[in-house]
Amino acid sequence: MTLKKFFWPVIGAATIAVSGWLLYKELRGLSLDDLHHSLAQIPAHGWVMAGLCSLVAYAALAGYDRIALMHLERKVGWLFIAVSSFTAYALSHNVGASVLSGGVVRYRAYTSKGLSAREIGGLIALCSFTFLLGALLLAGLVLVLEPDITERFGDLLPIGASAATGYAILGLVGLYALASLLRLPPLRIGSFQITYPAPRVVLPQLLVGPMELIGAAGIIYFALPEVGNPGFVVVLGIFLVSFSAALISHAPGGLGVLELVFVMGLPDLEQADVIAALLVFRLFYLLIPLAIALMVVLLFERTQFHADQES
C-alpha cells in the first residue's frame, strides 16, 4: 500500500529530473537577458489574446462538468458548475494526478448538491473521456492538415502514414458519434462495457472538448513571435503532444516536459521566444488560476464550516 501511494509522485519527480536535464542540454546557451528580451517583445495584443484564450479554455472545462451532469440527469446551477470546475482543474493542472486532486474538489463541491460518490465518479470519468475525445478529434485533424508535423519529432511516421492515421482517428470519432445517433446497444469487450451517451451529450462533447485544447494552445500561439511562427495548426499539434506527455508523466504542471517538447518541435524559432511563450502559458493557464482556486477553496470551506456549526 505504501509503495502504491508513492509510485506516481516518484514517477513525476523522476520525469521532472530527466526532462530538466534534457532541457538544460538544449537551453544551456540561453541567458536571462535573452528571455527578458523575448518577453518584452510580446505585443500588447498578444497578451490580451493569450488572456482571452485562457478564458475560453476554462469556460470549455466548465462545459465538461455540465455535459457530465446532463448525462447523469442532475441539475446544478451554471455558476456553481463553473466555479467547481475551474477550481478542480486549476488545482489538478498544477498539482498533477488530476483524477485524485480534481476528484477531491469535485467530491466536496457536488456532495453539497446531493450527488453520491458513485455519481461523482461517473462525472469524473465522463469529463476525462470528453477530454480524450477532443484530443483525438484535434489530433486527427492536425495529422490530416499538417501530415509532416511528425517529422519535427524524428522519423515517427512517413507523411503518407501520418495522414492515413489522421483519417483513421477521425473515423473512430465519427463511429462513436454515429453509434450515439443510431442509439446502438452497449459495446461489450469481455467484462468491459462501453455505453454510448445520448446525442444531446455526444454533440456538445465534440464541440467543448476541442474548444478547451484550442484555447490552451492559443495562449502559446499568440505569445510566439510572428516571424518563424509555423501557424496555429502546427502549434496546436505540438501542444497536443506536449500536453499528453505531461499528463502521462504525472509531473506537476508538466514541468520540464512541456518545455522540452516545444523546444524540440519548434527548431526554427529562437529558444528564448519559445520559453517566453511557455512562461506566458504557465502564467495564464496555471499560476493565476491556481491563486484564484486556492481562494475559492478557502471561502468554500469557511462557508461549509459555518453551515456545519449552525446545523
HELIX and SHEET records of a PDB file:
HELIX    1   1 THR A    2  LEU A   27  1                                  26    
HELIX    2   2 LEU A   32  ALA A   40  1                                   9    
HELIX    3   3 ALA A   44  HIS A   71  1                                  28    
HELIX    4   4 TRP A   78  VAL A   95  1                                  18    
HELIX    5   5 SER A   98  THR A  111  1                                  14    
HELIX    6   6 ALA A  117  LEU A  145  1                                  29    
HELIX    7   7 PRO A  147  PHE A  153  5                                   7    
HELIX    8   8 ILE A  159  LEU A  181  1                                  23    
HELIX    9   9 PRO A  199  ALA A  223  1                                  25    
HELIX   10  10 PHE A  232  SER A  249  1                                  18    
HELIX   11  11 PRO A  252  GLY A  254  5                                   3    
HELIX   12  12 VAL A  257  GLY A  265  1                                   9    
HELIX   13  13 GLN A  271  PHE A  281  1                                  11    
HELIX   14  14 ARG A  282  LEU A  287  3                                   6    
HELIX   15  15 ILE A  288  GLU A  310  1                                  23    
SHEET    1   A 2 LEU A 187  ILE A 189  0                                        
SHEET    2   A 2 PHE A 192  ILE A 194 -1                                        
END                                                                             
